[in-house]
Amino acid sequence: MIDSSTIIAIASDHGGFEMKEFIKTKLETAGYRTKDFGTHSDSSVDYPDMIHPLAESINNGDFEIGIIICGSGNGAQMTANKYSGIRAGLCWNEEQAMLTRLHNNANILALPGRFIPLEQAWKITRIFLTTDFEGGRHTKRVDKIAINS
Ligand code: RB5
């Protein structure tokens, strides 16, 4: 459970810009604070330019949790998962969001900005933020993911 005192890092490219703005507003209305790593318009940009700074800031402990969005969600997820301390899960529905927290202890939610409705993205986000890692048998599996630390 991510409590509302936690600052949620959020970033997108142009393909996820509309969804980022929507989710950011929803988060702030729900009482969360956010740190926006851009992009700040729907002009074409390269997703690694926004995703690397966000992923690096979570990897080094400045932030605990993040949300990243590009058109498909894949480029953003691939970029973030280059960091040994990042576990970014690409989620298209609420069950995936629940599972990536319960089983993978994901610290970044990746969303496909061009493939799901905005309200669906918000439902996914709420599940992601309110579901805790299950631990137990999943701990040793998650511990085996990183190849450098
Ligand atoms: C941008 O057109 C698009 O390629 C990007 O948002 C993303 O889907 C990449 O994986």
Backbone and ligand atoms as CSV (ligand in chain L), in Angstrom:
chain,resi,resn,atom,element,x,y,z
A,1,MET,N,N,0.856,-1.196,0.000
A,1,MET,CA,C,0.000,0.000,0.000
A,1,MET,C,C,0.888,1.240,0.000
A,2,ILE,N,N,0.775,2.016,-1.048
A,2,ILE,CA,C,1.539,3.247,-1.134
A,2,ILE,C,C,0.701,4.345,-0.479
A,3,ASP,N,N,1.191,4.917,0.633
A,3,ASP,CA,C,0.360,5.928,1.287
A,3,ASP,C,C,0.528,7.286,0.601
A,4,SER,N,N,-0.395,8.174,0.894
A,4,SER,CA,C,-0.484,9.413,0.119
A,4,SER,C,C,0.652,10.385,0.415
A,5,SER,N,N,1.495,10.077,1.418
A,5,SER,CA,C,2.654,10.947,1.643
A,5,SER,C,C,3.788,10.607,0.664
A,6,THR,N,N,3.669,9.465,-0.012
A,6,THR,CA,C,4.697,9.045,-0.975
A,6,THR,C,C,4.604,9.895,-2.239
A,7,ILE,N,N,5.769,10.342,-2.716
A,7,ILE,CA,C,5.776,11.084,-3.984
A,7,ILE,C,C,5.884,10.078,-5.123
A,8,ILE,N,N,4.939,10.119,-6.023
A,8,ILE,CA,C,4.921,9.170,-7.132
A,8,ILE,C,C,5.573,9.807,-8.351
A,9,ALA,N,N,6.645,9.180,-8.836
A,9,ALA,CA,C,7.336,9.662,-10.033
A,9,ALA,C,C,6.538,9.229,-11.269
A,10,ILE,N,N,6.412,10.143,-12.231
A,10,ILE,CA,C,5.622,9.825,-13.420
A,10,ILE,C,C,6.310,10.413,-14.650
A,11,ALA,N,N,6.288,9.666,-15.749
A,11,ALA,CA,C,6.942,10.129,-16.982
A,11,ALA,C,C,6.270,9.482,-18.180
A,12,SER,N,N,6.376,10.152,-19.311
A,12,SER,CA,C,5.844,9.594,-20.563
A,12,SER,C,C,6.577,10.210,-21.744
A,13,ASP,N,N,6.357,9.623,-22.909
A,13,ASP,CA,C,6.695,10.316,-24.152
A,13,ASP,C,C,5.408,10.925,-24.700
A,14,HIS,N,N,5.435,11.369,-25.949
A,14,HIS,CA,C,4.245,11.979,-26.549
A,14,HIS,C,C,3.099,10.970,-26.668
A,15,GLY,N,N,3.449,9.685,-26.872
A,15,GLY,CA,C,2.418,8.645,-27.012
A,15,GLY,C,C,1.677,8.379,-25.713
A,16,GLY,N,N,2.251,8.811,-24.612
A,16,GLY,CA,C,1.612,8.611,-23.313
A,16,GLY,C,C,1.266,9.913,-22.617
A,17,PHE,N,N,1.473,11.017,-23.330
A,17,PHE,CA,C,1.305,12.330,-22.687
A,17,PHE,C,C,-0.108,12.550,-22.151
A,18,GLU,N,N,-1.117,12.277,-22.977
A,18,GLU,CA,C,-2.497,12.515,-22.534
A,18,GLU,C,C,-2.805,11.657,-21.311
A,19,MET,N,N,-2.359,10.403,-21.335
A,19,MET,CA,C,-2.620,9.514,-20.194
A,19,MET,C,C,-1.853,9.978,-18.962
A,20,LYS,N,N,-0.623,10.441,-19.150
A,20,LYS,CA,C,0.154,10.940,-17.997
A,20,LYS,C,C,-0.578,12.107,-17.328
A,21,GLU,N,N,-1.039,13.045,-18.127
A,21,GLU,CA,C,-1.734,14.202,-17.552
A,21,GLU,C,C,-2.989,13.758,-16.809
A,22,PHE,N,N,-3.709,12.810,-17.384
A,22,PHE,CA,C,-4.943,12.303,-16.778
A,22,PHE,C,C,-4.634,11.616,-15.437
A,23,ILE,N,N,-3.648,10.724,-15.459
A,23,ILE,CA,C,-3.305,9.978,-14.236
A,23,ILE,C,C,-2.752,10.926,-13.164
A,24,LYS,N,N,-1.952,11.871,-13.593
A,24,LYS,CA,C,-1.380,12.837,-12.634
A,24,LYS,C,C,-2.497,13.611,-11.925
A,25,THR,N,N,-3.466,14.071,-12.679
A,25,THR,CA,C,-4.596,14.798,-12.090
A,25,THR,C,C,-5.381,13.898,-11.135
A,26,LYS,N,N,-5.610,12.668,-11.549
A,26,LYS,CA,C,-6.341,11.720,-10.692
A,26,LYS,C,C,-5.571,11.468,-9.390
A,27,LEU,N,N,-4.257,11.280,-9.514
A,27,LEU,CA,C,-3.428,11.035,-8.328
A,27,LEU,C,C,-3.504,12.219,-7.374
A,28,GLU,N,N,-3.349,13.399,-7.917
A,28,GLU,CA,C,-3.328,14.591,-7.065
A,28,GLU,C,C,-4.696,14.811,-6.420
A,29,THR,N,N,-5.755,14.537,-7.170
A,29,THR,CA,C,-7.109,14.649,-6.614
A,29,THR,C,C,-7.307,13.633,-5.488
A,30,ALA,N,N,-6.665,12.482,-5.633
A,30,ALA,CA,C,-6.771,11.432,-4.601
A,30,ALA,C,C,-5.837,11.688,-3.420
A,31,GLY,N,N,-5.056,12.768,-3.488
A,31,GLY,CA,C,-4.211,13.143,-2.349
A,31,GLY,C,C,-2.757,12.764,-2.470
A,32,TYR,N,N,-2.365,12.111,-3.571
A,32,TYR,CA,C,-0.951,11.764,-3.763
A,32,TYR,C,C,-0.179,12.982,-4.269
A,33,ARG,N,N,1.124,12.994,-3.960
A,33,ARG,CA,C,1.999,13.993,-4.567
A,33,ARG,C,C,2.736,13.335,-5.718
A,34,THR,N,N,3.084,14.125,-6.725
A,34,THR,CA,C,3.749,13.559,-7.894
A,34,THR,C,C,5.009,14.342,-8.240
A,35,LYS,N,N,5.948,13.664,-8.897
A,35,LYS,CA,C,7.113,14.304,-9.488
A,35,LYS,C,C,7.060,13.971,-10.990
A,36,ASP,N,N,6.868,14.997,-11.800
A,36,ASP,CA,C,6.661,14.813,-13.238
A,36,ASP,C,C,7.988,14.973,-13.982
A,37,PHE,N,N,8.439,13.869,-14.594
A,37,PHE,CA,C,9.689,13.887,-15.361
A,37,PHE,C,C,9.451,14.217,-16.838
A,38,GLY,N,N,8.270,14.701,-17.183
A,38,GLY,CA,C,7.972,15.018,-18.568
A,38,GLY,C,C,7.473,13.789,-19.316
A,39,THR,N,N,7.180,13.950,-20.548
A,39,THR,CA,C,7.261,15.117,-21.397
A,39,THR,C,C,6.116,16.071,-21.077
A,40,HIS,N,N,6.207,17.282,-21.572
A,40,HIS,CA,C,5.225,18.300,-21.178
A,40,HIS,C,C,4.343,18.776,-22.315
A,41,SER,N,N,4.350,18.053,-23.434
A,41,SER,CA,C,3.428,18.361,-24.532
A,41,SER,C,C,3.289,17.108,-25.387
A,42,ASP,N,N,2.451,17.188,-26.410
A,42,ASP,CA,C,2.312,16.017,-27.283
A,42,ASP,C,C,3.259,16.072,-28.486
A,43,SER,N,N,4.269,16.935,-28.432
A,43,SER,CA,C,5.282,16.966,-29.491
A,43,SER,C,C,6.156,15.711,-29.409
A,44,SER,N,N,6.581,15.246,-30.567
A,44,SER,CA,C,7.337,14.001,-30.626
A,44,SER,C,C,8.676,14.101,-29.879
A,45,VAL,N,N,8.926,13.113,-29.026
A,45,VAL,CA,C,10.172,13.025,-28.258
A,45,VAL,C,C,10.635,11.564,-28.256
A,46,ASP,N,N,11.820,11.320,-27.715
A,46,ASP,CA,C,12.342,9.952,-27.602
A,46,ASP,C,C,12.123,9.470,-26.164
A,47,TYR,N,N,11.350,8.393,-26.001
A,47,TYR,CA,C,10.955,7.977,-24.646
A,47,TYR,C,C,12.127,7.760,-23.679
A,48,PRO,N,N,13.323,7.290,-24.132
A,48,PRO,CA,C,14.392,7.112,-23.127
A,48,PRO,C,C,14.798,8.427,-22.441
A,49,ASP,N,N,14.586,9.544,-23.113
A,49,ASP,CA,C,15.003,10.828,-22.530
A,49,ASP,C,C,14.200,11.179,-21.269
A,50,MET,N,N,12.995,10.677,-21.160
A,50,MET,CA,C,12.198,10.893,-19.942
A,50,MET,C,C,12.288,9.697,-18.995
A,51,ILE,N,N,12.364,8.505,-19.570
A,51,ILE,CA,C,12.289,7.300,-18.736
A,51,ILE,C,C,13.598,7.058,-17.977
A,52,HIS,N,N,14.739,7.299,-18.608
A,52,HIS,CA,C,16.009,7.104,-17.880
A,52,HIS,C,C,16.082,7.942,-16.598
A,53,PRO,N,N,15.812,9.246,-16.651
A,53,PRO,CA,C,15.897,10.022,-15.400
A,53,PRO,C,C,14.954,9.508,-14.311
A,54,LEU,N,N,13.747,9.114,-14.692
A,54,LEU,CA,C,12.809,8.581,-13.686
A,54,LEU,C,C,13.347,7.265,-13.111
A,55,ALA,N,N,13.764,6.368,-13.992
A,55,ALA,CA,C,14.229,5.053,-13.521
A,55,ALA,C,C,15.474,5.203,-12.650
A,56,GLU,N,N,16.360,6.089,-13.048
A,56,GLU,CA,C,17.583,6.311,-12.272
A,56,GLU,C,C,17.229,6.823,-10.870
A,57,SER,N,N,16.248,7.712,-10.791
A,57,SER,CA,C,15.890,8.292,-9.489
A,57,SER,C,C,15.240,7.260,-8.572
A,58,ILE,N,N,14.566,6.276,-9.127
A,58,ILE,CA,C,14.020,5.200,-8.288
A,58,ILE,C,C,15.125,4.211,-7.943
A,59,ASN,N,N,15.966,3.933,-8.928
A,59,ASN,CA,C,17.073,3.001,-8.696
A,59,ASN,C,C,18.002,3.492,-7.588
A,60,ASN,N,N,18.202,4.808,-7.513
A,60,ASN,CA,C,19.131,5.316,-6.477
A,60,ASN,C,C,18.421,5.710,-5.180
A,61,GLY,N,N,17.110,5.470,-5.111
A,61,GLY,CA,C,16.396,5.648,-3.852
A,61,GLY,C,C,15.753,7.009,-3.637
A,62,ASP,N,N,15.835,7.897,-4.635
A,62,ASP,CA,C,15.191,9.210,-4.469
A,62,ASP,C,C,13.670,9.077,-4.391
A,63,PHE,N,N,13.132,8.123,-5.137
A,63,PHE,CA,C,11.694,7.859,-5.120
A,63,PHE,C,C,11.484,6.365,-4.960
A,64,GLU,N,N,10.288,6.019,-4.479
A,64,GLU,CA,C,9.992,4.616,-4.178
A,64,GLU,C,C,9.242,3.930,-5.306
A,65,ILE,N,N,8.409,4.718,-6.001
A,65,ILE,CA,C,7.464,4.107,-6.938
A,65,ILE,C,C,7.244,5.040,-8.142
A,66,GLY,N,N,7.020,4.447,-9.322
A,66,GLY,CA,C,6.845,5.276,-10.507
A,66,GLY,C,C,5.811,4.731,-11.475
A,67,ILE,N,N,5.394,5.615,-12.360
A,67,ILE,CA,C,4.465,5.258,-13.438
A,67,ILE,C,C,5.054,5.798,-14.734
A,68,ILE,N,N,5.177,4.929,-15.743
A,68,ILE,CA,C,5.760,5.339,-17.017
A,68,ILE,C,C,4.808,4.950,-18.147
A,69,ILE,N,N,4.723,5.805,-19.143
A,69,ILE,CA,C,3.740,5.580,-20.208
A,69,ILE,C,C,4.352,5.957,-21.550
A,70,CYS,N,N,4.261,5.049,-22.512
A,70,CYS,CA,C,4.522,5.409,-23.908
A,70,CYS,C,C,3.373,4.818,-24.718
A,71,GLY,N,N,3.461,4.887,-26.037
A,71,GLY,CA,C,2.338,4.437,-26.857
A,71,GLY,C,C,1.959,2.997,-26.560
A,72,SER,N,N,2.926,2.112,-26.635
A,72,SER,CA,C,2.673,0.689,-26.393
A,72,SER,C,C,2.961,0.274,-24.955
A,73,GLY,N,N,3.741,1.079,-24.253
A,73,GLY,CA,C,4.231,0.725,-22.920
A,73,GLY,C,C,5.533,-0.059,-22.974
A,74,ASN,N,N,5.855,-0.614,-24.119
A,74,ASN,CA,C,7.034,-1.482,-24.205
A,74,ASN,C,C,8.354,-0.725,-24.163
A,75,GLY,N,N,8.476,0.343,-24.956
A,75,GLY,CA,C,9.742,1.085,-24.956
A,75,GLY,C,C,10.058,1.633,-23.578
A,76,ALA,N,N,9.042,2.153,-22.917
A,76,ALA,CA,C,9.230,2.697,-21.565
A,76,ALA,C,C,9.646,1.591,-20.604
A,77,GLN,N,N,8.955,0.469,-20.664
A,77,GLN,CA,C,9.263,-0.651,-19.764
A,77,GLN,C,C,10.673,-1.178,-20.017
A,78,MET,N,N,11.031,-1.335,-21.284
A,78,MET,CA,C,12.371,-1.856,-21.615
A,78,MET,C,C,13.468,-0.941,-21.091
A,79,THR,N,N,13.256,0.353,-21.232
A,79,THR,CA,C,14.252,1.323,-20.760
A,79,THR,C,C,14.411,1.235,-19.246
A,80,ALA,N,N,13.302,1.260,-18.536
A,80,ALA,CA,C,13.353,1.244,-17.068
A,80,ALA,C,C,13.989,-0.040,-16.547
A,81,ASN,N,N,13.708,-1.142,-17.216
A,81,ASN,CA,C,14.206,-2.426,-16.722
A,81,ASN,C,C,15.696,-2.650,-16.983
A,82,LYS,N,N,16.376,-1.678,-17.564
A,82,LYS,CA,C,17.839,-1.745,-17.689
A,82,LYS,C,C,18.539,-1.557,-16.341
A,83,TYR,N,N,17.827,-1.005,-15.353
A,83,TYR,CA,C,18.427,-0.712,-14.042
A,83,TYR,C,C,18.216,-1.899,-13.109
A,84,SER,N,N,19.270,-2.269,-12.398
A,84,SER,CA,C,19.204,-3.498,-11.596
A,84,SER,C,C,18.169,-3.429,-10.474
A,85,GLY,N,N,17.891,-2.211,-10.000
A,85,GLY,CA,C,16.933,-2.091,-8.905
A,85,GLY,C,C,15.517,-1.807,-9.373
A,86,ILE,N,N,15.303,-1.863,-10.659
A,86,ILE,CA,C,13.969,-1.564,-11.203
A,86,ILE,C,C,13.271,-2.845,-11.618
A,87,ARG,N,N,11.994,-2.934,-11.224
A,87,ARG,CA,C,11.117,-3.992,-11.712
A,87,ARG,C,C,9.868,-3.299,-12.253
A,88,ALA,N,N,9.876,-3.067,-13.575
A,88,ALA,CA,C,8.752,-2.381,-14.222
A,88,ALA,C,C,7.842,-3.412,-14.869
A,89,GLY,N,N,6.575,-3.368,-14.528
A,89,GLY,CA,C,5.590,-4.299,-15.080
A,89,GLY,C,C,4.650,-3.583,-16.029
A,90,LEU,N,N,4.525,-4.113,-17.239
A,90,LEU,CA,C,3.601,-3.551,-18.231
A,90,LEU,C,C,2.220,-4.142,-17.998
A,91,CYS,N,N,1.252,-3.297,-17.722
A,91,CYS,CA,C,-0.076,-3.781,-17.333
A,91,CYS,C,C,-1.163,-3.227,-18.235
A,92,TRP,N,N,-1.997,-4.129,-18.700
A,92,TRP,CA,C,-3.137,-3.773,-19.543
A,92,TRP,C,C,-4.455,-3.923,-18.785
A,93,ASN,N,N,-4.444,-4.592,-17.661
A,93,ASN,CA,C,-5.684,-4.754,-16.891
A,93,ASN,C,C,-5.374,-4.823,-15.395
A,94,GLU,N,N,-6.441,-4.837,-14.601
A,94,GLU,CA,C,-6.268,-4.749,-13.154
A,94,GLU,C,C,-5.623,-6.008,-12.573
A,95,GLU,N,N,-5.910,-7.157,-13.159
A,95,GLU,CA,C,-5.330,-8.395,-12.634
A,95,GLU,C,C,-3.812,-8.406,-12.810
A,96,GLN,N,N,-3.359,-7.914,-13.976
A,96,GLN,CA,C,-1.907,-7.840,-14.181
A,96,GLN,C,C,-1.272,-6.901,-13.170
A,97,ALA,N,N,-1.946,-5.789,-12.890
A,97,ALA,CA,C,-1.415,-4.818,-11.923
A,97,ALA,C,C,-1.310,-5.453,-10.544
A,98,MET,N,N,-2.333,-6.213,-10.175
A,98,MET,CA,C,-2.316,-6.866,-8.868
A,98,MET,C,C,-1.187,-7.902,-8.815
A,99,LEU,N,N,-1.058,-8.700,-9.875
A,99,LEU,CA,C,-0.047,-9.764,-9.881
A,99,LEU,C,C,1.374,-9.217,-9.891
A,100,THR,N,N,1.599,-8.114,-10.606
A,100,THR,CA,C,2.968,-7.611,-10.667
A,100,THR,C,C,3.401,-6.984,-9.341
A,101,ARG,N,N,2.436,-6.582,-8.520
A,101,ARG,CA,C,2.777,-6.154,-7.158
A,101,ARG,C,C,2.894,-7.380,-6.237
A,102,LEU,N,N,1.891,-8.254,-6.260
A,102,LEU,CA,C,1.887,-9.419,-5.360
A,102,LEU,C,C,3.097,-10.315,-5.581
A,103,HIS,N,N,3.416,-10.597,-6.836
A,103,HIS,CA,C,4.415,-11.627,-7.148
A,103,HIS,C,C,5.775,-11.070,-7.558
A,104,ASN,N,N,5.801,-9.894,-8.187
A,104,ASN,CA,C,7.072,-9.360,-8.715
A,104,ASN,C,C,7.595,-8.172,-7.914
A,105,ASN,N,N,6.824,-7.711,-6.940
A,105,ASN,CA,C,7.202,-6.516,-6.172
A,105,ASN,C,C,7.611,-5.376,-7.123
A,106,ALA,N,N,6.833,-5.184,-8.172
A,106,ALA,CA,C,7.143,-4.145,-9.156
A,106,ALA,C,C,7.202,-2.783,-8.480
A,107,ASN,N,N,8.207,-2.006,-8.865
A,107,ASN,CA,C,8.279,-0.631,-8.335
A,107,ASN,C,C,7.980,0.414,-9.399
A,108,ILE,N,N,7.715,-0.044,-10.610
A,108,ILE,CA,C,7.246,0.860,-11.664
A,108,ILE,C,C,6.102,0.184,-12.416
A,109,LEU,N,N,5.046,0.962,-12.633
A,109,LEU,CA,C,3.921,0.538,-13.473
A,109,LEU,C,C,4.116,1.133,-14.862
A,110,ALA,N,N,4.163,0.281,-15.893
A,110,ALA,CA,C,4.228,0.755,-17.276
A,110,ALA,C,C,2.843,0.589,-17.914
A,111,LEU,N,N,2.390,1.640,-18.571
A,111,LEU,CA,C,1.056,1.634,-19.184
A,111,LEU,C,C,1.147,1.903,-20.684
A,112,PRO,N,N,0.267,1.258,-21.478
A,112,PRO,CA,C,0.236,1.471,-22.927
A,112,PRO,C,C,-0.737,2.596,-23.295
A,113,GLY,N,N,-0.207,3.791,-23.467
A,113,GLY,CA,C,-1.038,4.983,-23.611
A,113,GLY,C,C,-1.991,4.963,-24.790
A,114,ARG,N,N,-1.646,4.220,-25.830
A,114,ARG,CA,C,-2.482,4.227,-27.031
A,114,ARG,C,C,-3.411,3.027,-27.132
A,115,PHE,N,N,-3.451,2.189,-26.096
A,115,PHE,CA,C,-4.187,0.930,-26.242
A,115,PHE,C,C,-5.269,0.680,-25.207
A,116,ILE,N,N,-5.323,1.474,-24.164
A,116,ILE,CA,C,-6.380,1.268,-23.171
A,116,ILE,C,C,-7.030,2.617,-22.857
A,117,PRO,N,N,-8.321,2.598,-22.477
A,117,PRO,CA,C,-9.004,3.848,-22.119
A,117,PRO,C,C,-8.388,4.476,-20.860
A,118,LEU,N,N,-8.527,5.786,-20.758
A,118,LEU,CA,C,-7.955,6.516,-19.620
A,118,LEU,C,C,-8.504,5.999,-18.288
A,119,GLU,N,N,-9.791,5.762,-18.234
A,119,GLU,CA,C,-10.383,5.294,-16.964
A,119,GLU,C,C,-9.859,3.910,-16.590
A,120,GLN,N,N,-9.580,3.087,-17.599
A,120,GLN,CA,C,-8.988,1.764,-17.336
A,120,GLN,C,C,-7.581,1.933,-16.746
A,121,ALA,N,N,-6.837,2.900,-17.295
A,121,ALA,CA,C,-5.484,3.170,-16.781
A,121,ALA,C,C,-5.541,3.608,-15.320
A,122,TRP,N,N,-6.533,4.377,-14.966
A,122,TRP,CA,C,-6.664,4.823,-13.572
A,122,TRP,C,C,-7.033,3.657,-12.656
A,123,LYS,N,N,-7.915,2.776,-13.121
A,123,LYS,CA,C,-8.252,1.585,-12.311
A,123,LYS,C,C,-7.001,0.739,-12.073
A,124,ILE,N,N,-6.210,0.554,-13.120
A,124,ILE,CA,C,-4.965,-0.218,-13.013
A,124,ILE,C,C,-4.027,0.454,-12.011
A,125,THR,N,N,-3.921,1.772,-12.108
A,125,THR,CA,C,-3.024,2.520,-11.226
A,125,THR,C,C,-3.431,2.356,-9.765
A,126,ARG,N,N,-4.734,2.447,-9.505
A,126,ARG,CA,C,-5.195,2.326,-8.115
A,126,ARG,C,C,-4.880,0.951,-7.540
A,127,ILE,N,N,-5.086,-0.087,-8.337
A,127,ILE,CA,C,-4.756,-1.448,-7.872
A,127,ILE,C,C,-3.252,-1.548,-7.610
A,128,PHE,N,N,-2.458,-1.019,-8.523
A,128,PHE,CA,C,-0.993,-1.079,-8.381
A,128,PHE,C,C,-0.560,-0.422,-7.063
A,129,LEU,N,N,-1.145,0.716,-6.753
A,129,LEU,CA,C,-0.704,1.478,-5.580
A,129,LEU,C,C,-1.235,0.921,-4.259
A,130,THR,N,N,-2.259,0.083,-4.337
A,130,THR,CA,C,-2.878,-0.391,-3.095
A,130,THR,C,C,-2.630,-1.880,-2.837
A,131,THR,N,N,-1.818,-2.508,-3.667
A,131,THR,CA,C,-1.518,-3.929,-3.488
A,131,THR,C,C,-0.085,-4.090,-2.985
A,132,ASP,N,N,0.094,-4.896,-1.948
A,132,ASP,CA,C,1.429,-5.129,-1.382
A,132,ASP,C,C,2.047,-6.415,-1.913
A,133,PHE,N,N,3.368,-6.430,-1.934
A,133,PHE,CA,C,4.122,-7.636,-2.283
A,133,PHE,C,C,3.757,-8.751,-1.308
A,134,GLU,N,N,3.536,-9.945,-1.860
A,134,GLU,CA,C,3.128,-11.091,-1.053
A,134,GLU,C,C,4.305,-11.702,-0.287
A,135,GLY,N,N,5.522,-11.515,-0.794
A,135,GLY,CA,C,6.679,-12.117,-0.126
A,135,GLY,C,C,6.671,-13.632,-0.274
A,136,GLY,N,N,7.064,-14.336,0.803
A,136,GLY,CA,C,7.054,-15.795,0.789
A,136,GLY,C,C,7.880,-16.362,-0.349
A,137,ARG,N,N,7.302,-17.307,-1.093
A,137,ARG,CA,C,8.045,-17.985,-2.159
A,137,ARG,C,C,8.482,-17.029,-3.264
A,138,HIS,N,N,7.811,-15.863,-3.347
A,138,HIS,CA,C,8.153,-14.911,-4.418
A,138,HIS,C,C,9.427,-14.126,-4.107
A,139,THR,N,N,9.809,-14.083,-2.846
A,139,THR,CA,C,10.987,-13.290,-2.483
A,139,THR,C,C,12.246,-13.818,-3.155
A,140,LYS,N,N,12.457,-15.127,-3.084
A,140,LYS,CA,C,13.694,-15.665,-3.671
A,140,LYS,C,C,13.666,-15.547,-5.193
A,141,ARG,N,N,12.497,-15.590,-5.777
A,141,ARG,CA,C,12.388,-15.440,-7.236
A,141,ARG,C,C,12.740,-14.012,-7.641
A,142,VAL,N,N,12.164,-13.044,-6.927
A,142,VAL,CA,C,12.459,-11.638,-7.225
A,142,VAL,C,C,13.943,-11.360,-7.001
A,143,ASP,N,N,14.499,-11.983,-5.950
A,143,ASP,CA,C,15.933,-11.786,-5.667
A,143,ASP,C,C,16.821,-12.319,-6.780
A,144,LYS,N,N,16.310,-13.232,-7.581
A,144,LYS,CA,C,17.110,-13.818,-8.676
A,144,LYS,C,C,17.019,-13.009,-9.983
A,145,ILE,N,N,16.211,-11.965,-10.010
A,145,ILE,CA,C,16.007,-11.236,-11.278
A,145,ILE,C,C,17.250,-10.456,-11.686
A,146,ALA,N,N,17.789,-9.656,-10.783
A,146,ALA,CA,C,18.880,-8.744,-11.150
A,146,ALA,C,C,20.162,-9.530,-11.443
A,147,ILE,N,N,20.897,-9.096,-12.482
A,147,ILE,CA,C,22.165,-9.768,-12.800
A,147,ILE,C,C,23.364,-8.925,-12.353
A,148,ASN,N,N,23.112,-7.714,-11.905
A,148,ASN,CA,C,24.165,-6.907,-11.269
A,148,ASN,C,C,23.489,-6.022,-10.237
A,149,SER,N,N,24.242,-5.586,-9.242
A,149,SER,CA,C,23.583,-4.741,-8.232
A,149,SER,C,C,24.554,-3.699,-7.709
L,1,RB5,C1,C,6.085,6.611,-30.292
L,1,RB5,O1,O,5.502,6.766,-31.536
L,1,RB5,C2,C,6.064,5.163,-29.860
L,1,RB5,O2,O,6.972,4.423,-30.609
L,1,RB5,C3,C,6.364,5.061,-28.397
L,1,RB5,O3,O,5.419,5.780,-27.683
L,1,RB5,C4,C,6.339,3.671,-27.792
L,1,RB5,O4,O,5.200,2.964,-28.166
L,1,RB5,C5,C,7.558,2.893,-27.933
L,1,RB5,O5,O,7.700,1.768,-27.458
